[in-house]
Amino acid sequence: MSAVDLEALQADGLRAYAEAQTLDALDAAKNFYVGRRGALTSVQRSLGSLPENERRDLGARVNAARAALAQAESQRRHVLEEERDRVVLAAEAVDVTLPPRVPKLGSLHPVQETMEAMVDVFVGLGYRVATGPEVESDWFNFEALNYQPDHPARSLMDTIYVRAPGAEADQQGVTDLLLRTHTSPVQARTMLAQPPPVYIVAPGRVYRADIADATHLPAFHQIEGLAIDTDLTMADLRGTLVELVHALLGDVPMRFRPHHFPFTEPSAELDIWLDGRWVELLGCGMVHPNVLRACGYDPEEVQGFAFGIGPERLAMRRHGISDMRLFVESDLRFLSAFPA
Amino acid sequence: MRVPLSWLREFVDPGLEPGALADLLTVGGLAVESVDCPTGGTRGVVVAEVIDVARIEGTDKLHLVHVSDGTAEHEIVCGASNYGPGDRVPAALPGAVLQGNVQIGRKKFRSGLVSNGMLASPRELGVGDDHAGIWVLDPDAPVGDDLTQWLGLDDVVLELEVTPDRGYGLSMLGVARDVAALTGAELRVPHPVAPTGDPGVPVTIEDADRCRRFDGRTIRGVRVGPSPAWLQRRLAAAGMRPLSNIVDATNHAMLEIGNPIHAYDLALLAGPSIVVRVARLGETLRTLDGVDRALDPDDLLICDADGPIALAGVMGGEHTEINDHTDAVFLEVANFSSRTVLRTARRHQLLTEGSKRWEKTVPPESAPLAATRCVELILATAGGRLVGGRDTYPNPPERPVIRLRMGRTRSTLGVDVGDDRQRELLERIDCEVTGEPSELRVVPPAWRPDLQIEVDLYEEIARLHGYDRIPETVPSSGQVGGRDPGGEATRAVRRSLAAAGWSEALTLPFAPEDDVEALLLPQDDPRRSQISLVNPLSKEESVLRTTLLPGLLRAVRRNVNRQVPDVSLFEVGRAFLPPTDEEPGAPGGPGGVALPAEPLLLAFAACGNFEPPRHDRPGRMADVYDLLGGVTVICRALGIVPPGVTAANDPPYHPGRAARLHRDGQILGVVGELHPRVVATLGLPERTLAGELRLGPLVAGGRRAATAAQPSPLPGVRFDVAVIVETTVPAADVERAVRAGAGENLSACRLFDVFSGSQVGEGNKSLAYALALDDPARQLNDADVTAAIERIEQAVVEQVSGRLRR
């Protein structure tokens, strides 16, 4: 075979590769030129019959042609494979803007979670959580907390009383059993159960004889705090509450002002500045010596503070809720806003 | 308590803007709830006289007006023309402020004219709706005077929230005392005049504990009629309805001094004397409101010779009330104890302005002053003459002497208030202070009966010094904080359920008495032992719940009614049951009363789809396995083994589609489909599910730490077995047999197919399990599989009378 023929063969092969439009066509072309019975292969086979000098020369040129064809084939194959993938994968495309597949998610009640958030703050400050019953005795709810016998809060207008065997009612229907009106009885229960120092918070449900409206529920929640030690001051009380407000509501202006509760003296309320006005957030004060005495503590030896906070009100502020009744309606359109 | 500032200023003038005064009182202990301002903040508007009015050429309706405020002339451009020279008009000159905080200045018009302020309509001044023209005032309006002051419209009213300890906050004088104490402004205290002359009606006090003082005064020759306008306006501003000059005078004195007063028509009193005593059995009194009231032997009464003429401190009787023909008035200016008035007021449901004050304690010392003020006003507005009176005051109480350790003030408040400062602050509220440098003896003034013990003085010092000056420090508790184990575990339960698709509800724990009827409970079911309320808010809320189910099912119905068909709710809460030996209530305290048991329950309710349909997958209705899945999820969160499950036949559930949950030999609860009759009675969607279990035993130990087995590093074997058993054999029994047979190397056992059909024989079913065996000590092979299958077959034969499907 002449050099010219070999060059022509190589050029034909290169052209055939370039013109192959499918991988099958490329395979066929490859087979035609360099396959077992391919044109170049038969040239190679004929080398053996040539004289030594010609054989070396032609062999070298055949190898060069084979290498050129192999490179061209590889390049063309790459192009055709890319093209094939593009078509196939395009056909496999999905619409990624369809709704994502989310595992079914429930929700957590905003009041419970607000209470948990408040408890977290106090746990961080070294308080332990205590609990008490929701049906209370008059003694724990009022007597131990320095309420006078005829205090208005003890009336049927304010407090829901409970009928039970063994609980005798007076002329008005007042018994020794009631739905606790605050979580403060847990103060007395804790102090009677353990010696000072005491640092506790008591979250739980409380009750008042209020008809449900946008800002009242007959059953709502409270978190009681009690700290008794040898040297606690009203400054400690104020600082503790400021920590709580900062943790839950951020840097809002606050106002600390006098108030009155039978079980604290001095007493105070803490207001926060929201939507252009002061809003009462919680009541607090230094534990009254009569309460300490009723619980077996010596007010000359120990002193401390107590506070009570309503998580409903705080939850309303946190989540922009304007009607308290939503909390007890269990409407899933409302509840599902509060993620698990 | 409504405090018109014009009235307050008769006693003290702190020279503060209303807003600043309100803030001062609030942080001082008399919380101001609102500041009512009738003119919406208008100020600086003066009465001006119109000199001339001229139409401005080239404008539609503008006029150039010259007015005089008595000292200078002002040129004002005005659109209206309903006035003329000589008229008196309101002029808002530059610097004035109209309602809505509109600042008035010089205004330049396009024509180059300048208006020095404006003339105003009633609406612009916030005193009416009239905006048709400029307000032409009364011809005798004083030129140059402040208009709102002249009209009496500058009177701002503060609405106070008065706490039970601060009874003095229910009188103008009391509020004035606090203003003086908080600002140092001078206080003008009126002085009482003791009764002289004819002592008049004799008074006998039978119960000196309940009636501590009785200052009675007699006025003859009055003419009953309406009060003068200023008095009517003032009472209305303070929130009381004007009635007649005599009654208005008693109310004025009460609002001013704080001591309620009652006026009787002397001619209608059955002589010769008054007795203050408790009611006798069967006595009645028709009160001023026309109601005949049966009196209780605990009611304190004012009586004449014929019987009761007033419920002491609460309301007078109709028969002896002041009327148009009254000529002689007998004034009762008494002092009643807070407890007696409070009890009577509540018993008869009569909360009056008077009873409100008695409840917060009125000091006996205020009676003569209130009497003096009332007499003055009656003489001024109704004429007549004071005949005389007598002041019956058998046992003036001793004022407390309080020891004050000033170091303790500081160590209680955490504020460095010096000894001198403490003394000075107490003297500001008229305390008599004596004693050593560090330990004082303090006698509080009569008007502060709330100051009884040392800690009361700490609060006084703190508030007068300023609560805002108390520093903010955070104490160290010296202990690690934390939840109680049960609380920690309950939180884990709630969060795990929410993460598994359940939504948390909180329902009210009240229920109607027949709430459990629909649940088809047996007669002896403990949930029928409901605890009832003495004073429920409604019949629908007359008992405490013994189960969470009815409340949660009401929530399901509410959602379905609101077009939310797919519901999956849970609630964690307490139920209330009579205490038993097994489940006692908390200790009741010294009274020994037994408190109910309050078991902590977890309830579920679901209907509709548990998984809603999607474009790529049909929906799936909730079923009992979703409830059991919830139980499994919480057990995993708690780190405990899920309770055992058996078929349940317990109301209110479907007898074939409910599961009992067992743990430690006790039934924790039941979950399942509701009985179709319950579903129908409660109006719930078909196949509604519910469940309730006692959470207490599950959370009592807190969350358990997880323990992990060492995974085998060597290859194990995986294979399937299919077990054929009778249809009635519970799957749990089959699995137990398979597990037992597989032996200790079993690392996974998953049921992947349940099948019944002719291939497995009539009355049979096939359960297919995918199993995995691992042995950390050696590599397992086919021989191990063969051996395991043989053991499983033997266990299946022995334990559930089944066979393997080969």
Interface residues (C-beta under 8 A of the other chain):
Chain A: L98 P99 R101 P103 K104 L105 G106 S107 L108 H109 V111 Q112 E116 V119 F122 V123 G124 L125 G126 Y127 R128 V129 A130 T131 G132 P133 E134 V135 E136 S137 D138 W139 F140 E143 A144 Q148 P149 D150 P152 S155 L156 M157 I160 Y161 V162 R163 A164 P165 G166 A167 A169 Q172 G173 V174 T175 D176 L177 L179 A188 R189 P197 Y199 R205 A209 D210 I211 L217 P218 A219 A227 D229 D231 L232 T233 M234 A235 D236 R238 G239 T240 V242 E243 R255 F256 R257 P258 H259 H260 E265 P266 S267 A268 E269 W278 M286 H288 P289 Q303 F327 V328 E329 S330 D331 L332 R333 L335 S336 A340
Chain B: T26 V27 G28 G29 A31 T163 P164 D165 R166 S338 R339 L342 R343 R346 R347 E359 S411 T412 L413 G414 V415 I453 V455 D456 Y458 E459 A462 R463 Y467 D468 I470 P471 E472 T473 V474 P475 S476 S477 G478 Q479 V480 G481 G482 R483 D484 G486 G487 R491 R494 R495 L497 A498 A499 A500 G501 W502 S503 E504 A505 L506 T507 L508 P509 F510 I531 S532 L533 V534 N535 P536 L537 E541 L544 L552 A555 R558 N559 R562 V564 V567 S568 L569 F570 G573 R574 F576 P578 G585 A586 G588 G589 P590 G591 V593 A594 L595 P596 E598 F610 E611 R614 H615 D616
